[in-house]
Amino acid sequence: MEEQKKALFAKKNFQIMAAGVVLVVVGFILMAGGKADSPDIFSEEIFSRTKLTVAPITVLLGYMVMGFGILKKFD
């Protein structure tokens, strides 16, 4: 008897993992910026709510979505 090799992940798993990657990339894009125009001038923009709270939560959520995509078993 010849056994068929079944794929480790279903198409849905890859879609969920891709969504997780997108969330991680968006989170890192949100963290970027805050550069001052001159090195002699301090920019308060680095302490914005987006960079300190929203972006890290988005990255963490993206990693959790990727983990779910890896661990979830679809038929």
PyMOL Python script that loads the backbone (N, CA, C, O; Angstrom):
from pymol import cmd

cmd.read_pdbstr("""\
ATOM      1  N   MET A   1       0.825  -1.184   0.000  1.00  0.00           N
ATOM      2  CA  MET A   1       0.000   0.000   0.000  1.00  0.00           C
ATOM      3  C   MET A   1       0.869   1.247   0.000  1.00  0.00           C
ATOM      4  O   MET A   1       1.865   1.351   0.716  1.00  0.00           O
ATOM      5  N   GLU A   2       0.464   2.152  -0.804  1.00  0.00           N
ATOM      6  CA  GLU A   2       1.193   3.410  -0.886  1.00  0.00           C
ATOM      7  C   GLU A   2       0.453   4.465  -0.079  1.00  0.00           C
ATOM      8  O   GLU A   2      -0.726   4.734  -0.306  1.00  0.00           O
ATOM      9  N   GLU A   3       1.165   5.052   0.860  1.00  0.00           N
ATOM     10  CA  GLU A   3       0.555   6.079   1.693  1.00  0.00           C
ATOM     11  C   GLU A   3       0.771   7.445   1.061  1.00  0.00           C
ATOM     12  O   GLU A   3       1.849   7.760   0.559  1.00  0.00           O
ATOM     13  N   GLN A   4      -0.284   8.242   1.102  1.00  0.00           N
ATOM     14  CA  GLN A   4      -0.163   9.604   0.590  1.00  0.00           C
ATOM     15  C   GLN A   4       0.374  10.498   1.700  1.00  0.00           C
ATOM     16  O   GLN A   4      -0.045  10.404   2.854  1.00  0.00           O
ATOM     17  N   LYS A   5       1.296  11.352   1.335  1.00  0.00           N
ATOM     18  CA  LYS A   5       1.837  12.291   2.307  1.00  0.00           C
ATOM     19  C   LYS A   5       0.866  13.461   2.435  1.00  0.00           C
ATOM     20  O   LYS A   5       0.493  14.100   1.451  1.00  0.00           O
ATOM     21  N   LYS A   6       0.476  13.714   3.658  1.00  0.00           N
ATOM     22  CA  LYS A   6      -0.442  14.808   3.922  1.00  0.00           C
ATOM     23  C   LYS A   6       0.378  16.026   4.345  1.00  0.00           C
ATOM     24  O   LYS A   6       1.358  15.908   5.081  1.00  0.00           O
ATOM     25  N   ALA A   7      -0.036  17.176   3.875  1.00  0.00           N
ATOM     26  CA  ALA A   7       0.667  18.400   4.223  1.00  0.00           C
ATOM     27  C   ALA A   7       0.555  18.665   5.715  1.00  0.00           C
ATOM     28  O   ALA A   7      -0.453  18.340   6.342  1.00  0.00           O
ATOM     29  N   LEU A   8       1.589  19.252   6.269  1.00  0.00           N
ATOM     30  CA  LEU A   8       1.620  19.529   7.698  1.00  0.00           C
ATOM     31  C   LEU A   8       0.616  20.608   8.075  1.00  0.00           C
ATOM     32  O   LEU A   8      -0.029  20.529   9.121  1.00  0.00           O
ATOM     33  N   PHE A   9       0.486  21.624   7.213  1.00  0.00           N
ATOM     34  CA  PHE A   9      -0.436  22.720   7.462  1.00  0.00           C
ATOM     35  C   PHE A   9      -1.456  22.803   6.340  1.00  0.00           C
ATOM     36  O   PHE A   9      -1.149  22.525   5.181  1.00  0.00           O
ATOM     37  N   ALA A  10      -2.665  23.188   6.697  1.00  0.00           N
ATOM     38  CA  ALA A  10      -3.707  23.416   5.705  1.00  0.00           C
ATOM     39  C   ALA A  10      -3.596  24.844   5.180  1.00  0.00           C
ATOM     40  O   ALA A  10      -2.840  25.656   5.714  1.00  0.00           O
ATOM     41  N   LYS A  11      -4.349  25.137   4.143  1.00  0.00           N
ATOM     42  CA  LYS A  11      -4.336  26.476   3.554  1.00  0.00           C
ATOM     43  C   LYS A  11      -4.754  27.526   4.578  1.00  0.00           C
ATOM     44  O   LYS A  11      -4.220  28.635   4.593  1.00  0.00           O
ATOM     45  N   LYS A  12      -5.707  27.174   5.428  1.00  0.00           N
ATOM     46  CA  LYS A  12      -6.198  28.095   6.460  1.00  0.00           C
ATOM     47  C   LYS A  12      -5.082  28.440   7.448  1.00  0.00           C
ATOM     48  O   LYS A  12      -4.996  29.579   7.908  1.00  0.00           O
ATOM     49  N   ASN A  13      -4.226  27.466   7.776  1.00  0.00           N
ATOM     50  CA  ASN A  13      -3.096  27.730   8.665  1.00  0.00           C
ATOM     51  C   ASN A  13      -2.170  28.788   8.077  1.00  0.00           C
ATOM     52  O   ASN A  13      -1.737  29.706   8.774  1.00  0.00           O
ATOM     53  N   PHE A  14      -1.873  28.651   6.794  1.00  0.00           N
ATOM     54  CA  PHE A  14      -0.996  29.619   6.145  1.00  0.00           C
ATOM     55  C   PHE A  14      -1.630  30.998   6.090  1.00  0.00           C
ATOM     56  O   PHE A  14      -0.929  32.001   6.218  1.00  0.00           O
ATOM     57  N   GLN A  15      -2.931  31.068   5.903  1.00  0.00           N
ATOM     58  CA  GLN A  15      -3.618  32.363   5.880  1.00  0.00           C
ATOM     59  C   GLN A  15      -3.549  33.028   7.259  1.00  0.00           C
ATOM     60  O   GLN A  15      -3.321  34.234   7.361  1.00  0.00           O
ATOM     61  N   ILE A  16      -3.746  32.243   8.307  1.00  0.00           N
ATOM     62  CA  ILE A  16      -3.676  32.788   9.659  1.00  0.00           C
ATOM     63  C   ILE A  16      -2.247  33.241   9.979  1.00  0.00           C
ATOM     64  O   ILE A  16      -2.051  34.301  10.572  1.00  0.00           O
ATOM     65  N   MET A  17      -1.255  32.442   9.587  1.00  0.00           N
ATOM     66  CA  MET A  17       0.130  32.830   9.829  1.00  0.00           C
ATOM     67  C   MET A  17       0.507  34.081   9.038  1.00  0.00           C
ATOM     68  O   MET A  17       1.264  34.917   9.530  1.00  0.00           O
ATOM     69  N   ALA A  18      -0.011  34.216   7.822  1.00  0.00           N
ATOM     70  CA  ALA A  18       0.249  35.415   7.027  1.00  0.00           C
ATOM     71  C   ALA A  18      -0.365  36.646   7.693  1.00  0.00           C
ATOM     72  O   ALA A  18       0.237  37.719   7.693  1.00  0.00           O
ATOM     73  N   ALA A  19      -1.554  36.491   8.255  1.00  0.00           N
ATOM     74  CA  ALA A  19      -2.180  37.601   8.975  1.00  0.00           C
ATOM     75  C   ALA A  19      -1.327  37.997  10.183  1.00  0.00           C
ATOM     76  O   ALA A  19      -1.205  39.181  10.496  1.00  0.00           O
ATOM     77  N   GLY A  20      -0.742  37.013  10.855  1.00  0.00           N
ATOM     78  CA  GLY A  20       0.145  37.300  11.981  1.00  0.00           C
ATOM     79  C   GLY A  20       1.384  38.056  11.548  1.00  0.00           C
ATOM     80  O   GLY A  20       1.818  38.982  12.233  1.00  0.00           O
ATOM     81  N   VAL A  21       1.959  37.672  10.420  1.00  0.00           N
ATOM     82  CA  VAL A  21       3.141  38.374   9.896  1.00  0.00           C
ATOM     83  C   VAL A  21       2.786  39.815   9.560  1.00  0.00           C
ATOM     84  O   VAL A  21       3.563  40.729   9.836  1.00  0.00           O
ATOM     85  N   VAL A  22       1.611  40.022   8.964  1.00  0.00           N
ATOM     86  CA  VAL A  22       1.170  41.377   8.632  1.00  0.00           C
ATOM     87  C   VAL A  22       1.029  42.214   9.902  1.00  0.00           C
ATOM     88  O   VAL A  22       1.438  43.375   9.925  1.00  0.00           O
ATOM     89  N   LEU A  23       0.455  41.637  10.953  1.00  0.00           N
ATOM     90  CA  LEU A  23       0.319  42.365  12.213  1.00  0.00           C
ATOM     91  C   LEU A  23       1.682  42.733  12.807  1.00  0.00           C
ATOM     92  O   LEU A  23       1.855  43.841  13.314  1.00  0.00           O
ATOM     93  N   VAL A  24       2.634  41.825  12.749  1.00  0.00           N
ATOM     94  CA  VAL A  24       3.970  42.120  13.267  1.00  0.00           C
ATOM     95  C   VAL A  24       4.616  43.244  12.464  1.00  0.00           C
ATOM     96  O   VAL A  24       5.209  44.155  13.042  1.00  0.00           O
ATOM     97  N   VAL A  25       4.507  43.187  11.148  1.00  0.00           N
ATOM     98  CA  VAL A  25       5.096  44.235  10.306  1.00  0.00           C
ATOM     99  C   VAL A  25       4.437  45.584  10.587  1.00  0.00           C
ATOM    100  O   VAL A  25       5.120  46.602  10.698  1.00  0.00           O
ATOM    101  N   VAL A  26       3.111  45.589  10.701  1.00  0.00           N
ATOM    102  CA  VAL A  26       2.402  46.836  11.015  1.00  0.00           C
ATOM    103  C   VAL A  26       2.851  47.382  12.366  1.00  0.00           C
ATOM    104  O   VAL A  26       3.039  48.589  12.514  1.00  0.00           O
ATOM    105  N   GLY A  27       3.024  46.513  13.343  1.00  0.00           N
ATOM    106  CA  GLY A  27       3.490  46.942  14.655  1.00  0.00           C
ATOM    107  C   GLY A  27       4.864  47.584  14.595  1.00  0.00           C
ATOM    108  O   GLY A  27       5.095  48.610  15.235  1.00  0.00           O
ATOM    109  N   PHE A  28       5.779  46.995  13.834  1.00  0.00           N
ATOM    110  CA  PHE A  28       7.109  47.583  13.719  1.00  0.00           C
ATOM    111  C   PHE A  28       7.085  48.881  12.933  1.00  0.00           C
ATOM    112  O   PHE A  28       7.871  49.786  13.215  1.00  0.00           O
ATOM    113  N   ILE A  29       6.203  48.991  11.959  1.00  0.00           N
ATOM    114  CA  ILE A  29       6.061  50.261  11.232  1.00  0.00           C
ATOM    115  C   ILE A  29       5.541  51.340  12.174  1.00  0.00           C
ATOM    116  O   ILE A  29       5.991  52.485  12.120  1.00  0.00           O
ATOM    117  N   LEU A  30       4.592  50.977  13.040  1.00  0.00           N
ATOM    118  CA  LEU A  30       4.077  51.948  14.014  1.00  0.00           C
ATOM    119  C   LEU A  30       5.159  52.386  15.002  1.00  0.00           C
ATOM    120  O   LEU A  30       5.137  53.521  15.478  1.00  0.00           O
ATOM    121  N   MET A  31       6.099  51.500  15.312  1.00  0.00           N
ATOM    122  CA  MET A  31       7.180  51.855  16.230  1.00  0.00           C
ATOM    123  C   MET A  31       8.217  52.766  15.593  1.00  0.00           C
ATOM    124  O   MET A  31       8.938  53.472  16.297  1.00  0.00           O
ATOM    125  N   ALA A  32       8.299  52.757  14.285  1.00  0.00           N
ATOM    126  CA  ALA A  32       9.331  53.528  13.587  1.00  0.00           C
ATOM    127  C   ALA A  32       9.040  55.024  13.685  1.00  0.00           C
ATOM    128  O   ALA A  32       7.914  55.441  13.956  1.00  0.00           O
ATOM    129  N   GLY A  33      10.061  55.799  13.463  1.00  0.00           N
ATOM    130  CA  GLY A  33       9.894  57.250  13.441  1.00  0.00           C
ATOM    131  C   GLY A  33      10.322  57.888  14.744  1.00  0.00           C
ATOM    132  O   GLY A  33      10.974  57.263  15.581  1.00  0.00           O
ATOM    133  N   GLY A  34       9.944  59.138  14.899  1.00  0.00           N
ATOM    134  CA  GLY A  34      10.319  59.877  16.092  1.00  0.00           C
ATOM    135  C   GLY A  34      11.670  60.535  15.998  1.00  0.00           C
ATOM    136  O   GLY A  34      12.226  60.994  16.996  1.00  0.00           O
ATOM    137  N   LYS A  35      12.194  60.577  14.788  1.00  0.00           N
ATOM    138  CA  LYS A  35      13.518  61.156  14.586  1.00  0.00           C
ATOM    139  C   LYS A  35      13.436  62.677  14.633  1.00  0.00           C
ATOM    140  O   LYS A  35      12.531  63.270  14.047  1.00  0.00           O
ATOM    141  N   ALA A  36      14.361  63.296  15.315  1.00  0.00           N
ATOM    142  CA  ALA A  36      14.424  64.754  15.383  1.00  0.00           C
ATOM    143  C   ALA A  36      15.057  65.292  14.104  1.00  0.00           C
ATOM    144  O   ALA A  36      15.850  64.618  13.447  1.00  0.00           O
ATOM    145  N   ASP A  37      14.688  66.513  13.773  1.00  0.00           N
ATOM    146  CA  ASP A  37      15.261  67.143  12.577  1.00  0.00           C
ATOM    147  C   ASP A  37      16.753  67.423  12.758  1.00  0.00           C
ATOM    148  O   ASP A  37      17.533  67.339  11.809  1.00  0.00           O
ATOM    149  N   SER A  38      17.131  67.752  13.972  1.00  0.00           N
ATOM    150  CA  SER A  38      18.523  68.057  14.269  1.00  0.00           C
ATOM    151  C   SER A  38      18.964  67.206  15.460  1.00  0.00           C
ATOM    152  O   SER A  38      18.176  66.993  16.381  1.00  0.00           O
ATOM    153  N   PRO A  39      20.192  66.722  15.460  1.00  0.00           N
ATOM    154  CA  PRO A  39      20.643  65.924  16.607  1.00  0.00           C
ATOM    155  C   PRO A  39      20.774  66.751  17.886  1.00  0.00           C
ATOM    156  O   PRO A  39      20.887  66.192  18.977  1.00  0.00           O
ATOM    157  N   ASP A  40      20.759  68.068  17.758  1.00  0.00           N
ATOM    158  CA  ASP A  40      20.869  68.936  18.933  1.00  0.00           C
ATOM    159  C   ASP A  40      19.517  69.165  19.611  1.00  0.00           C
ATOM    160  O   ASP A  40      19.467  69.650  20.741  1.00  0.00           O
ATOM    161  N   ILE A  41      18.432  68.824  18.932  1.00  0.00           N
ATOM    162  CA  ILE A  41      17.087  69.066  19.456  1.00  0.00           C
ATOM    163  C   ILE A  41      16.453  67.732  19.827  1.00  0.00           C
ATOM    164  O   ILE A  41      16.438  66.796  19.027  1.00  0.00           O
ATOM    165  N   PHE A  42      15.926  67.654  21.056  1.00  0.00           N
ATOM    166  CA  PHE A  42      15.272  66.428  21.521  1.00  0.00           C
ATOM    167  C   PHE A  42      13.822  66.420  21.048  1.00  0.00           C
ATOM    168  O   PHE A  42      13.117  67.422  21.177  1.00  0.00           O
ATOM    169  N   SER A  43      13.381  65.300  20.506  1.00  0.00           N
ATOM    170  CA  SER A  43      12.015  65.157  20.020  1.00  0.00           C
ATOM    171  C   SER A  43      11.176  64.380  21.027  1.00  0.00           C
ATOM    172  O   SER A  43      11.529  63.260  21.397  1.00  0.00           O
ATOM    173  N   GLU A  44      10.073  64.964  21.470  1.00  0.00           N
ATOM    174  CA  GLU A  44       9.155  64.298  22.395  1.00  0.00           C
ATOM    175  C   GLU A  44       8.283  63.257  21.690  1.00  0.00           C
ATOM    176  O   GLU A  44       7.536  62.530  22.346  1.00  0.00           O
ATOM    177  N   GLU A  45       8.372  63.182  20.375  1.00  0.00           N
ATOM    178  CA  GLU A  45       7.536  62.259  19.601  1.00  0.00           C
ATOM    179  C   GLU A  45       7.820  60.789  19.928  1.00  0.00           C
ATOM    180  O   GLU A  45       6.970  59.927  19.703  1.00  0.00           O
ATOM    181  N   ILE A  46       8.995  60.509  20.450  1.00  0.00           N
ATOM    182  CA  ILE A  46       9.320  59.114  20.773  1.00  0.00           C
ATOM    183  C   ILE A  46       8.500  58.595  21.952  1.00  0.00           C
ATOM    184  O   ILE A  46       8.445  57.386  22.178  1.00  0.00           O
ATOM    185  N   PHE A  47       7.867  59.488  22.702  1.00  0.00           N
ATOM    186  CA  PHE A  47       7.054  59.082  23.848  1.00  0.00           C
ATOM    187  C   PHE A  47       5.569  59.060  23.528  1.00  0.00           C
ATOM    188  O   PHE A  47       4.746  59.131  24.441  1.00  0.00           O
ATOM    189  N   SER A  48       5.204  58.964  22.253  1.00  0.00           N
ATOM    190  CA  SER A  48       3.790  58.958  21.877  1.00  0.00           C
ATOM    191  C   SER A  48       3.137  57.641  22.297  1.00  0.00           C
ATOM    192  O   SER A  48       3.804  56.617  22.447  1.00  0.00           O
ATOM    193  N   ARG A  49       1.839  57.692  22.479  1.00  0.00           N
ATOM    194  CA  ARG A  49       1.076  56.509  22.893  1.00  0.00           C
ATOM    195  C   ARG A  49       1.188  55.400  21.849  1.00  0.00           C
ATOM    196  O   ARG A  49       1.221  54.220  22.196  1.00  0.00           O
ATOM    197  N   THR A  50       1.247  55.776  20.582  1.00  0.00           N
ATOM    198  CA  THR A  50       1.341  54.771  19.520  1.00  0.00           C
ATOM    199  C   THR A  50       2.633  53.982  19.619  1.00  0.00           C
ATOM    200  O   THR A  50       2.624  52.758  19.491  1.00  0.00           O
ATOM    201  N   LYS A  51       3.729  54.663  19.843  1.00  0.00           N
ATOM    202  CA  LYS A  51       5.025  53.989  19.872  1.00  0.00           C
ATOM    203  C   LYS A  51       5.240  53.185  21.156  1.00  0.00           C
ATOM    204  O   LYS A  51       5.920  52.159  21.136  1.00  0.00           O
ATOM    205  N   LEU A  52       4.670  53.637  22.260  1.00  0.00           N
ATOM    206  CA  LEU A  52       4.915  52.964  23.535  1.00  0.00           C
ATOM    207  C   LEU A  52       3.877  51.909  23.900  1.00  0.00           C
ATOM    208  O   LEU A  52       4.179  50.989  24.661  1.00  0.00           O
ATOM    209  N   THR A  53       2.662  52.025  23.373  1.00  0.00           N
ATOM    210  CA  THR A  53       1.604  51.114  23.788  1.00  0.00           C
ATOM    211  C   THR A  53       1.002  50.335  22.627  1.00  0.00           C
ATOM    212  O   THR A  53       0.985  49.104  22.647  1.00  0.00           O
ATOM    213  N   VAL A  54       0.513  51.037  21.626  1.00  0.00           N
ATOM    214  CA  VAL A  54      -0.220  50.393  20.535  1.00  0.00           C
ATOM    215  C   VAL A  54       0.688  49.480  19.711  1.00  0.00           C
ATOM    216  O   VAL A  54       0.319  48.344  19.413  1.00  0.00           O
ATOM    217  N   ALA A  55       1.863  49.966  19.344  1.00  0.00           N
ATOM    218  CA  ALA A  55       2.762  49.179  18.492  1.00  0.00           C
ATOM    219  C   ALA A  55       3.240  47.887  19.162  1.00  0.00           C
ATOM    220  O   ALA A  55       3.179  46.835  18.528  1.00  0.00           O
ATOM    221  N   PRO A  56       3.708  47.916  20.407  1.00  0.00           N
ATOM    222  CA  PRO A  56       4.119  46.648  21.035  1.00  0.00           C
ATOM    223  C   PRO A  56       2.968  45.660  21.211  1.00  0.00           C
ATOM    224  O   PRO A  56       3.165  44.452  21.072  1.00  0.00           O
ATOM    225  N   ILE A  57       1.772  46.157  21.515  1.00  0.00           N
ATOM    226  CA  ILE A  57       0.620  45.268  21.638  1.00  0.00           C
ATOM    227  C   ILE A  57       0.293  44.643  20.287  1.00  0.00           C
ATOM    228  O   ILE A  57      -0.069  43.468  20.217  1.00  0.00           O
ATOM    229  N   THR A  58       0.420  45.421  19.213  1.00  0.00           N
ATOM    230  CA  THR A  58       0.165  44.905  17.867  1.00  0.00           C
ATOM    231  C   THR A  58       1.173  43.819  17.507  1.00  0.00           C
ATOM    232  O   THR A  58       0.801  42.796  16.932  1.00  0.00           O
ATOM    233  N   VAL A  59       2.432  44.028  17.837  1.00  0.00           N
ATOM    234  CA  VAL A  59       3.464  43.020  17.557  1.00  0.00           C
ATOM    235  C   VAL A  59       3.195  41.747  18.367  1.00  0.00           C
ATOM    236  O   VAL A  59       3.275  40.641  17.831  1.00  0.00           O
ATOM    237  N   LEU A  60       2.880  41.900  19.642  1.00  0.00           N
ATOM    238  CA  LEU A  60       2.595  40.741  20.485  1.00  0.00           C
ATOM    239  C   LEU A  60       1.375  39.983  19.972  1.00  0.00           C
ATOM    240  O   LEU A  60       1.377  38.752  19.938  1.00  0.00           O
ATOM    241  N   LEU A  61       0.339  40.707  19.576  1.00  0.00           N
ATOM    242  CA  LEU A  61      -0.854  40.078  19.020  1.00  0.00           C
ATOM    243  C   LEU A  61      -0.514  39.319  17.730  1.00  0.00           C
ATOM    244  O   LEU A  61      -1.040  38.233  17.488  1.00  0.00           O
ATOM    245  N   GLY A  62       0.371  39.898  16.904  1.00  0.00           N
ATOM    246  CA  GLY A  62       0.793  39.225  15.678  1.00  0.00           C
ATOM    247  C   GLY A  62       1.499  37.914  15.967  1.00  0.00           C
ATOM    248  O   GLY A  62       1.257  36.913  15.293  1.00  0.00           O
ATOM    249  N   TYR A  63       2.379  37.916  16.975  1.00  0.00           N
ATOM    250  CA  TYR A  63       3.069  36.674  17.343  1.00  0.00           C
ATOM    251  C   TYR A  63       2.083  35.644  17.896  1.00  0.00           C
ATOM    252  O   TYR A  63       2.233  34.449  17.641  1.00  0.00           O
ATOM    253  N   MET A  64       1.088  36.090  18.640  1.00  0.00           N
ATOM    254  CA  MET A  64       0.077  35.167  19.152  1.00  0.00           C
ATOM    255  C   MET A  64      -0.760  34.571  18.019  1.00  0.00           C
ATOM    256  O   MET A  64      -1.095  33.386  18.046  1.00  0.00           O
ATOM    257  N   VAL A  65      -1.094  35.390  17.030  1.00  0.00           N
ATOM    258  CA  VAL A  65      -1.859  34.899  15.870  1.00  0.00           C
ATOM    259  C   VAL A  65      -1.032  33.872  15.102  1.00  0.00           C
ATOM    260  O   VAL A  65      -1.561  32.851  14.664  1.00  0.00           O
ATOM    261  N   MET A  66       0.264  34.139  14.937  1.00  0.00           N
ATOM    262  CA  MET A  66       1.116  33.169  14.247  1.00  0.00           C
ATOM    263  C   MET A  66       1.193  31.857  15.026  1.00  0.00           C
ATOM    264  O   MET A  66       1.144  30.782  14.428  1.00  0.00           O
ATOM    265  N   GLY A  67       1.312  31.932  16.340  1.00  0.00           N
ATOM    266  CA  GLY A  67       1.327  30.725  17.158  1.00  0.00           C
ATOM    267  C   GLY A  67       0.033  29.942  17.035  1.00  0.00           C
ATOM    268  O   GLY A  67       0.051  28.713  16.964  1.00  0.00           O
ATOM    269  N   PHE A  68      -1.095  30.650  17.010  1.00  0.00           N
ATOM    270  CA  PHE A  68      -2.383  29.996  16.825  1.00  0.00           C
ATOM    271  C   PHE A  68      -2.437  29.313  15.468  1.00  0.00           C
ATOM    272  O   PHE A  68      -2.934  28.193  15.349  1.00  0.00           O
ATOM    273  N   GLY A  69      -1.920  29.997  14.433  1.00  0.00           N
ATOM    274  CA  GLY A  69      -1.922  29.413  13.094  1.00  0.00           C
ATOM    275  C   GLY A  69      -1.080  28.156  13.002  1.00  0.00           C
ATOM    276  O   GLY A  69      -1.384  27.254  12.221  1.00  0.00           O
ATOM    277  N   ILE A  70      -0.035  28.096  13.789  1.00  0.00           N
ATOM    278  CA  ILE A  70       0.826  26.910  13.792  1.00  0.00           C
ATOM    279  C   ILE A  70       0.181  25.769  14.573  1.00  0.00           C
ATOM    280  O   ILE A  70       0.248  24.613  14.153  1.00  0.00           O
ATOM    281  N   LEU A  71      -0.440  26.084  15.702  1.00  0.00           N
ATOM    282  CA  LEU A  71      -0.939  25.048  16.587  1.00  0.00           C
ATOM    283  C   LEU A  71      -2.342  24.528  16.228  1.00  0.00           C
ATOM    284  O   LEU A  71      -2.679  23.394  16.567  1.00  0.00           O
ATOM    285  N   LYS A  72      -3.146  25.328  15.559  1.00  0.00           N
ATOM    286  CA  LYS A  72      -4.506  24.935  15.245  1.00  0.00           C
ATOM    287  C   LYS A  72      -4.520  23.864  14.156  1.00  0.00           C
ATOM    288  O   LYS A  72      -3.825  23.990  13.148  1.00  0.00           O
ATOM    289  N   LYS A  73      -5.304  22.819  14.360  1.00  0.00           N
ATOM    290  CA  LYS A  73      -5.399  21.715  13.414  1.00  0.00           C
ATOM    291  C   LYS A  73      -6.700  21.852  12.617  1.00  0.00           C
ATOM    292  O   LYS A  73      -7.794  21.761  13.174  1.00  0.00           O
ATOM    293  N   PHE A  74      -6.564  22.070  11.321  1.00  0.00           N
ATOM    294  CA  PHE A  74      -7.707  22.130  10.427  1.00  0.00           C
ATOM    295  C   PHE A  74      -7.739  20.840   9.595  1.00  0.00           C
ATOM    296  O   PHE A  74      -6.693  20.309   9.222  1.00  0.00           O
ATOM    297  N   ASP A  75      -8.932  20.353   9.314  1.00  0.00           N
ATOM    298  CA  ASP A  75      -9.052  19.126   8.523  1.00  0.00           C
ATOM    299  C   ASP A  75      -9.018  19.396   7.047  1.00  0.00           C
ATOM    300  O   ASP A  75      -9.109  18.465   6.246  1.00  0.00           O
TER     301      ASP A  75
END
""", "prot")
cmd.dss("prot")
cmd.show_as("cartoon", "prot")
cmd.util.cbc("prot")
cmd.orient("prot")
